[in-house]
Amino acid sequence: MEKPPIVSNVPVDSIQDPSWNSRTTKFDPTQDPDMSFVQSIKSEGIKQPIKIRAVGGTKEPTYRLVFGSRRLAGARAAGLKEVPAIIEAEAPVNEAGVQDAIDNVIENIGRRDLSTYEQARAFARLRDLGLKNDEVCKRVGVSKSYTSRLVACYGMLAPAIVTAWSKNDPTAKVDYLVELTKIEDKAEQVKAFENRKAQLAAIETAVNTGADDIDEEEDEEETSGTNKPGPKKSFTVKADKVKALKAALKKAKAPNMTLQVIDYLIGKVDSIKGVIDAPDANK
């Protein structure tokens, strides 16, 4: 049975920043409007220890942070002199960076609050440090297909798309990014991405700026004999239903033509390229 790690109180000033962090955004406790995180540390302390690694070659005991940057930043902002920490022994130069990165990735993925971009960046980092995909999956605890998809997106897409992904652009969904990797020319990738982004923006604008109810009229009923023409019937399409239907179709990877047909039927567009021509304004 594995022994529980030993936790010691370590001076905050003796801890250096990590050599690498899977999180791309550095936590700034001063940006918390009511400083609730810092206040909770002041009143209750740090409940979960951070992890640090001993650094050799210094007169005083010095450590490098492995994970827990948010807790360490909060402790500093709260004015704590010491923090509880799990101390790892100094590692060989060629191993410390790898193990630090692995521990950092495992800890943050375990908390399930890394974006898909941050995960992809982390997996790519581990590969750069010499780990093969099988080993990354085994040591981090994720599937081979999952890591392969993310690393492919991170390494094969145009920089502009990767940047949009890192900024949580809603167009940059992993399933769609995987499809883009099949386009070899990066300029074409960017063109396809921008077209997709424009399409999604147009749909969002149409739904958000349209009326709550979209009314369309049916043609008059056909009549025969002495029957009188019946009144025109109307139907109402709720905007939220249109939005939900389009979202479901996109998730199912329906052809773009399907979305165009929906826009035509609710009157958002008056033509479909190659199918229905725009009305002649001169007539």
VODRENBA-235298 format. One line per 8 residues: number of its first residue (from 1); their letters; for each residue x, y, z of N, C-alpha, C. Coordinates in steps of 0.001 Angstrom, whole numbers, plus 500000, padded with zeros to 6 digits. Layout:
NUM	a	X:Y:Z:X:Y:Z:X:Y:Z; ...
//
This chain:
1	mekppivs	500851:498799:500000:500000:500000:500000:500884:501247:500000; 500567:502153:499086:501387:503360:498946:501190:504286:500135; 502295:504783:500663:502243:505678:501801:501756:507065:501364; 500973:507727:502201:500526:509084:501853:501720:510034:501834; 501667:511049:500982:502789:511987:500897:502954:512786:502181; 504188:513145:502471:504470:513947:503657:504280:515429:503309; 503513:516112:504125:503233:517534:503894:503996:518364:504933; 504708:519366:504452:505466:520253:505344:505089:521707:505069
9	nvpvdsiq	505233:522546:506057:505034:523984:505867:506334:524586:505341; 506233:525269:504210:507415:525791:503518:507288:527306:503368; 508369:528051:503611:508309:529510:503428:507915:529886:501996; 506965:530782:501880:506490:531217:500562:507631:531792:499729; 508514:532561:500353:509599:533224:499623:510644:532252:499071; 510601:531001:499506:511593:530033:499026:511132:529273:497790; 509921:529596:497316:509339:528845:496194:509408:529667:494911; 510043:529099:493896:510151:529740:492584:508939:529367:491727
17	dpswnsrt	508721:530138:490678:507659:529823:489726:507970:528511:489010; 506941:527828:488487:507185:526555:487804:507979:526747:486518; 508698:525712:486109:509440:525779:484853:508488:525780:483664; 507301:525201:483855:506281:525159:482790:504937:524931:483445; 503897:525563:482903:502560:525437:483473:501557:525126:482374; 500718:524146:482612:499715:523794:481606:498655:524879:481458; 498501:525699:482470:497570:526815:482359:498249:527960:481607; 497549:528524:480653:498133:529601:479854:497838:530983:480434
25	tkfdptqd	496859:531056:481326:496518:532332:481951:497003:532337:483393; 497860:533284:483707:498385:533371:485065:497329:533953:485983; 497105:533274:487093:496077:533707:488032:496522:534968:488773; 495650:535968:488758:495917:537221:489460:494822:537434:490497; 495109:537160:491771:494060:537276:492802:493495:538678:492933; 494235:539688:492509:493736:541062:492627:492612:541342:491631; 492447:540451:490631:491381:540647:489653:490047:540096:490143; 490080:539394:491280:488848:538896:491889:488157:540094:492540
33	pdmsfvqs	486972:540515:492048:486321:541750:492519:486203:541860:494031; 485751:540798:494684:485575:540888:496138:486675:540165:496904; 487717:539729:496182:488868:539061:496806:488414:537868:497647; 487363:537175:497212:486810:536074:498002:487809:534933:498165; 488582:534652:497121:489557:533567:497208:490633:533896:498247; 491127:535108:498186:492155:535537:499138:491593:535581:500554; 490355:536059:500702:489734:536138:502019:489545:534751:502632; 489185:533765:501766:488994:532411:502281:490321:531826:502757
41	iksegikq	491410:532171:502065:492735:531702:502492:493127:532353:503814; 492811:533640:503961:493131:534330:505209:492405:533697:506395; 491152:533330:506182:490336:532816:507290:490500:531311:507511; 490709:530568:506430:490740:529110:506555:492080:528479:506182; 492980:529272:505598:494255:528721:505171:494118:527932:503878; 495161:527229:503488:495153:526412:502268:494864:524970:502660; 493759:524452:502187:493327:523117:502590:494058:522007:501826; 494352:522243:500563:495052:521244:499762:496482:521708:499523
49	pikiravg	497470:520907:499877:498862:521333:499718:499257:521478:498254; 500188:522376:498012:500766:522503:496677:501875:521452:496552; 502462:521341:495376:503573:520401:495192:504784:521174:494689; 505922:520925:495301:507149:521626:494930:508287:520620:494779; 509359:521046:494120:510529:520184:493949:511767:520922:494436; 512603:520222:495170:513828:520824:495689:514757:521227:494552; 515386:522371:494692:516334:522885:493704:517712:522942:494354; 518671:522303:493748:520010:522273:494316:520840:523487:493928
57	gtkeptyr	522021:523588:494525:522949:524655:494170:522672:525978:494825; 521878:526002:495881:521584:527261:496584:521943:527114:498062; 522313:528226:498696:522699:528194:500103:521510:527865:500996; 520404:528542:500752:519193:528295:501532:518307:527301:500781; 517496:526507:501496:516579:525577:500822:515678:526323:499836; 515709:525869:498616:514926:526519:497554:514117:525449:496814; 512939:525855:496358:512050:524898:495709:511456:525521:494434; 511047:524653:493533:510361:525089:492312:508942:524533:492348
65	lvfgsrrl	507992:525372:492061:506592:524947:492081:506324:523935:490957; 505649:522861:491295:505244:521858:490305:503782:522085:489931; 502907:522182:490912:501524:522595:490661:500967:523273:491905; 499930:524079:491694:499321:524849:492780:499588:526337:492657; 499769:526814:491408:500106:528232:491212:499007:529159:491718; 497757:528750:491577:496638:529592:492034:496654:529698:493565; 496897:528582:494223:496944:528588:495686:498153:529384:496198; 499268:529250:495512:500461:529979:495934:500268:531479:495751
73	agaraagl	499671:531887:494622:499410:533310:494387:498437:533860:495423; 497429:533059:495762:496468:533487:496774:497121:533632:498140; 498042:532707:498466:498747:532769:499747:499606:534021:499823; 500269:534347:498734:501098:535558:498714:500234:536804:498896; 499086:536832:498190:498193:537990:498299:497589:538099:499697; 497411:536957:500356:496833:536956:501705:497873:537268:502770; 499148:537338:502364:500199:537674:503313:500706:536499:504133; 500423:535253:503688:500909:534088:504428:502427:533976:504292
81	kevpaiie	503062:533571:505356:504514:533380:505347:504893:531966:504919; 503995:531014:505185:504255:529619:504832:503033:528991:504176; 503270:527947:503394:502182:527197:502770:502448:525707:502948; 501392:524897:503075:501590:523451:503141:501976:522921:501762; 502983:522056:501734:503472:521581:500443:503981:520150:500527; 503803:519430:499417:504408:518114:499236:505756:518372:498564; 506818:517928:499176:508154:518220:498652:508722:517008:497919; 509015:517196:496647:509672:516171:495846:511176:516406:495896
89	aeapvnea	511917:515314:495893:513376:515424:495921:513899:516004:494620; 515087:516579:494683:515728:517100:493479:515900:515964:492480; 515610:516226:491205:515690:515197:490172:516841:515488:489224; 517340:514464:488505:518373:514700:487499:517896:515753:486500; 518826:516500:485958:518496:517600:485045:517616:517130:483899; 517909:515957:483345:517173:515479:482175:515811:514883:482533; 515495:514765:483830:514231:514172:484240:513284:515167:484905; 513836:516184:485552:513009:517099:486339:511936:517780:485504
97	gvqdaidn	512326:518289:484339:511363:518995:483490:510231:518101:483039; 510557:516841:482697:509537:515896:482254:508562:515594:483381; 509093:515246:484531:508227:514868:485650:507405:516044:486139; 507995:517238:486166:507244:518431:486570:506057:518653:485633; 506326:518525:484327:505265:518739:483339:504165:517698:483486; 504553:516443:483683:503573:515369:483844:502705:515622:485076; 503345:515927:486189:502594:516180:487423:501651:517369:487267; 502127:518410:486592:501311:519600:486384:500083:519280:485532
105	vienigrr	500298:518524:484457:499196:518163:483563:498187:517272:484276; 498672:516246:484972:497781:515319:485668:496928:516053:486696; 497557:516937:487467:496830:517680:488497:495735:518549:487888; 496061:519285:486839:495099:520228:486273:494016:519542:485447; 494372:518479:484737:493352:517735:483998:492413:517051:484986; 492980:516580:486100:492148:515956:487121:491110:516905:487687; 491424:518188:487693:490473:519193:488185:489437:519557:487124; 489672:519088:485903:488721:519251:484790:488400:520712:484487
113	dlstyeqa	489382:521577:484611:489111:522968:484260:490128:523522:483269; 490819:522636:482562:491690:523072:481471:490869:523122:480197; 491094:524132:479362:490417:524190:478076:491011:523121:477157; 490324:522831:476065:490861:521838:475126:492179:522333:474524; 492302:523642:474347:493568:524188:473838:494688:523932:474835; 494436:524206:476112:495462:523997:477129:495852:522523:477233; 494870:521642:477084:495172:520211:477100:496048:519836:475904; 495693:520344:474716:496470:520046:473512:497906:520534:473653
121	rafarlrd	498035:521735:474183:499368:522317:474410:500161:521458:475395; 499486:520968:476432:500145:520140:477442:500613:518812:476851; 499743:518164:476068:500120:516891:475459:501293:517073:474489; 501246:518169:473736:502339:518453:472795:503643:518692:473554; 503556:519353:474681:504732:519602:475521:505357:518291:475985; 504523:517362:476439:505028:516068:476905:505702:515301:475769; 505146:515412:474590:505773:514747:473431:507107:515394:473104; 507155:516720:473201:508417:517430:472940:509496:517009:473932
129	lglkndev	509068:516614:475124:510023:516191:476147:510438:514727:475974; 509939:514103:474899:510394:512756:474566:509421:511633:474859; 508238:511938:475376:507274:510881:475664:506485:510533:474399; 506320:509257:474135:505504:508810:473016:504038:508866:473426; 503164:508805:472412:501737:508964:472680:501220:507935:473678; 501654:506667:473532:501198:505615:474446:501574:505943:475888; 502780:506464:476054:503254:506781:477395:502513:507980:477968; 502246:508973:477114:501481:510146:477564:500114:509699:478071
137	ckrvgvsk	499456:508846:477287:498115:508372:477660:498149:507604:478975; 499141:506754:479113:499245:505926:480315:499517:506770:481550; 500422:507733:481422:500837:508506:482600:499847:509612:482958; 499120:510108:481952:498150:511172:482228:496760:510600:482472; 496479:509411:481892:495194:508774:482110:494107:509197:481154; 494459:509359:479865:493474:509709:478836:493635:508739:477671; 492652:508728:476765:492685:507782:475651:493645:508225:474554; 494123:507265:473761:495047:507554:472667:494390:508432:471610
145	sytsrlva	493147:508115:471277:492462:508887:470232:492270:510333:470661; 491988:510541:471938:491765:511897:472445:493035:512730:472343; 494148:512189:472812:495401:512950:472743:495830:513164:471301; 495656:512148:470451:496068:512263:469048:495306:513369:468339; 494002:513450:468590:493170:514478:467964:493611:515877:468391; 493832:516054:469694:494209:517374:470182:495598:517781:469708; 496538:516840:469749:497898:517163:469310:497924:517459:467815; 497111:516740:467044:497040:517002:465604:496540:518423:465346
153	cygmlapa	495516:518820:466062:494991:520183:465901:496043:521219:466288; 496745:520955:467363:497745:521905:467865:498911:522044:466895; 499295:520947:466258:500487:520976:465409:500245:521186:463936; 499030:520934:463454:498779:520946:462016:497960:522130:461532; 497402:522888:462448:496560:524013:462032:497368:525299:461904; 496854:526201:461082:497503:527500:460885:497568:528264:462209; 498639:529026:462439:498791:529770:463695:497592:530646:464038; 496972:531255:463043:495824:532133:463307:494664:531347:463911
161	ivtawskn	494483:530107:463473:493395:529275:464000:493727:528822:465414; 494975:528447:465634:495406:528025:466970:495245:529175:467968; 495560:530386:467518:495392:531554:468384:493924:531761:468738; 493042:531623:467750:491604:531756:468007:491136:530678:468983; 491676:529492:468822:491353:528376:469723:491784:528708:471155; 492965:529276:471285:493488:529608:472620:492648:530675:473305; 491930:531465:472507:491097:532538:473057:489635:532109:473198; 489408:530781:473110:488062:530213:473279:487061:530725:472249
169	dptakvdy	487531:530923:471026:486635:531304:469940:485589:530194:469777; 484293:530532:469808:483251:529497:469712:483286:528701:468413; 483919:529247:467384:484040:528508:466121:485016:527351:466267; 485965:527471:467189:487050:526493:467312:486655:525302:468172; 485660:524572:467724:485276:523331:468388:486177:522212:467878; 486535:521285:468758:487529:520268:468399:487109:519447:467182; 485847:519026:467123:485408:518216:465976:485625:518961:464658; 485334:520259:464679:485532:521048:463453:487013:521253:463177
177	lveltkie	487812:521482:464203:489254:521668:464016:489893:520409:463428; 489425:519253:463861:489945:517994:463309:489665:517922:461810; 488480:518373:461407:488144:518392:459974:489079:519336:459219; 489422:520455:459829:490315:521413:459170:491717:520854:458964; 492156:519945:459842:493502:519379:459680:493625:518568:458393; 492502:518190:457808:492530:517425:456558:492846:518320:455355; 492791:519638:455570:493160:520596:454521:494647:520898:454671; 495441:520544:453703:496895:520692:453824:497346:522146:453772
185	dkaeqvka	496749:522936:452881:497162:524327:452722:496625:525164:453886; 497530:525779:454628:497109:526533:455812:496313:527779:455468; 496590:528373:454315:495801:529540:453900:494353:529129:453646; 494175:527947:453072:492826:527435:452838:492141:527090:454160; 492932:526624:455120:492377:526351:456447:491786:527632:457042; 492573:528707:456978:492127:529990:457540:490884:530487:456811; 490872:530332:455493:489725:530771:454701:488467:530007:455112; 488601:528685:455265:487459:527863:455668:486996:528235:457072
193	fenrkaql	487948:528488:457958:487624:528849:459332:486872:530176:459384; 487345:531159:458633:486693:532470:458622:485305:532397:458021; 485129:531568:456980:483805:531383:456384:482842:530769:457390; 483342:529770:458096:482518:529110:459116:482149:530106:460221; 483109:530896:460620:482873:531891:461667:481813:532895:461227; 481898:533322:459968:480921:534278:459444:479526:533667:459386; 479445:532385:459001:478155:531709:458950:477518:531632:460334; 478316:531235:461321:477793:531125:462682:477370:532481:463231
201	aaietavn	478140:533512:462899:477800:534862:463356:476496:535336:462723; 476304:535005:461452:475082:535409:460754:473862:534728:461363; 474003:533448:461678:472897:532709:462295:472569:533298:463663; 473617:533558:464445:473422:534108:465787:472754:535469:465720; 473186:536291:464764:472595:537617:464611:471135:537516:464199; 470849:536605:463268:469476:536443:462783:468545:536023:463905; 469034:535111:464753:468200:534626:465850:468035:535686:466931; 469133:536345:467292:469098:537294:468403:468407:538609:468073
209	tgaddide	468451:539013:466799:467853:540296:466435:466468:540148:465826; 466071:538916:465541:464764:538691:464946:463662:538812:465984; 462423:538790:465500:461288:538840:466417:461207:537532:467174; 460548:537579:468331:460393:536364:469115:459642:535299:468335; 458631:535724:467611:457861:534802:466787:458044:535180:465328; 458234:534158:464484:458416:534387:463053:457206:533801:462346; 456395:534640:461744:455157:534175:461127:455315:534067:459625; 454837:532962:459093:454801:532750:457656:453380:532312:457306
217	eedeeets	452915:532650:456109:451571:532263:455702:451632:531134:454688; 450682:530187:454821:450585:529120:453850:449811:529633:452637; 449952:528934:451505:449162:529261:450327:447699:528966:450627; 446821:529632:449882:445400:529359:450055:445107:527912:449706; 444143:527318:450408:443779:525947:450120:443186:525871:448721; 443493:524803:448017:442902:524596:446712:441412:524312:446888; 440601:524819:445965:439157:524609:446070:438644:523935:444826; 437536:523249:444978:436902:522616:443817:435392:522708:444000
225	gtnkpgpk	434653:522621:442878:433200:522657:442950:432726:523965:443529; 431788:523831:444438:431185:525032:445022:431855:525447:446326; 432882:524691:446726:433547:525073:447980:434188:526446:447846; 434009:527238:448860:434631:528544:448854:436070:528440:449342; 436910:529334:448818:438297:529331:449301:438321:529525:450818; 439086:528726:451482:439200:528848:452928:440129:529998:453286; 440101:530410:454522:441002:531496:454949:442453:531023:454938; 443341:531969:454767:444756:531637:454801:445122:531142:456198
233	ksftvkad	445868:530067:456221:446338:529545:457497:447734:530080:457771; 448053:530234:458987:449391:530707:459346:449993:529777:460386; 451307:529761:460414:451983:528980:461457:453078:529856:462054; 453438:529520:463238:454434:530310:463959:455629:529440:464312; 456785:529960:464032:458023:529261:464392:458718:530066:465474; 458881:529480:466619:459560:530156:467709:461053:530286:467401; 461613:531452:467677:463026:531699:467395:463936:530739:468137; 463547:530387:469374:464410:529471:470138:464410:528069:469541
241	kvkalkaa	463279:527680:468887:463233:526378:468231:464111:526363:466985; 464112:527492:466266:464988:527603:465096:466441:527465:465524; 466774:528157:466591:468149:528117:467100:468531:526713:467529; 467611:526026:468230:467892:524668:468703:468043:523698:467532; 467184:523868:466518:467256:522994:465349:468572:523156:464615; 469001:524399:464438:470272:524633:463746:471439:524074:464537; 471384:524232:465838:472462:523700:466675:472535:522187:466545; 471383:521524:466523:471356:520074:466403:471872:519626:465041
249	lkkakapn	471516:520367:463998:471964:520017:462652:473472:520190:462508; 473991:521260:463097:475443:521476:463047:476182:520386:463809; 475628:519996:464946:476255:518937:465733:476261:517628:464960; 475207:517410:464179:475111:516194:463371:475880:516321:462056; 476555:517456:461874:477349:517723:460675:476495:517677:459408; 475306:518253:459497:474430:518321:458330:475032:519263:457284; 474729:519037:456009:475259:519926:454964:474848:521374:455195; 475696:522290:454776:475398:523702:454950:474116:524097:454228
257	mtlqvidy	473801:523366:453147:472577:523639:452397:471346:523542:453295; 471368:522615:454245:470226:522439:455150:469975:523689:455961; 471059:524296:456443:470916:525536:457213:470403:526675:456333; 470837:526694:455077:470366:527726:454157:468867:527572:453881; 468410:526335:453785:466982:526087:453547:466156:526612:454717; 466639:526388:455949:465919:526890:457120:465827:528404:457076; 466944:529061:456763:466935:530527:456675:465975:531012:455592; 465885:530258:454494:464977:530643:453404:463521:530502:453837
265	ligkvdsi	463212:529394:454516:461833:529132:454917:461320:530134:455943; 462195:530639:456796:461734:531609:457800:461926:533044:457323; 462369:533196:456065:462438:534525:455483:463680:535320:455792; 464706:534677:456291:465935:535390:456594:466755:535660:455331; 466636:534806:454342:467282:535022:453044:466237:534810:451968; 466469:535384:450780:465472:535238:449713:466000:534441:448536; 467133:533774:448716:467656:532925:447651:468601:531892:448241; 468781:530808:447483:469751:529771:447831:470570:529516:446576
273	kgvidapd	471846:529755:446675:472712:529653:445510:472580:528298:444826; 472297:528335:443529:472188:527119:442744:470865:526413:442856; 469962:526947:443698:468661:526298:443885:467524:527280:443607; 467512:528384:444325:466475:529397:444168:467145:530740:443952; 466855:531378:442833:467452:532655:442520:466788:533780:443318; 467536:534831:443525:466972:535994:444209:465931:536645:443319; 464865:537213:443897:463834:537883:443103:464430:539003:442256; 463901:539166:441062:464376:540214:440174:463785:541550:440629
281	ank	464642:542436:441062:464170:543729:441595:463480:544577:440532; 463735:544301:439232:463162:545105:438157:461755:544693:437802; 461322:543532:438322:459985:543042:437945:458934:543659:438844
//
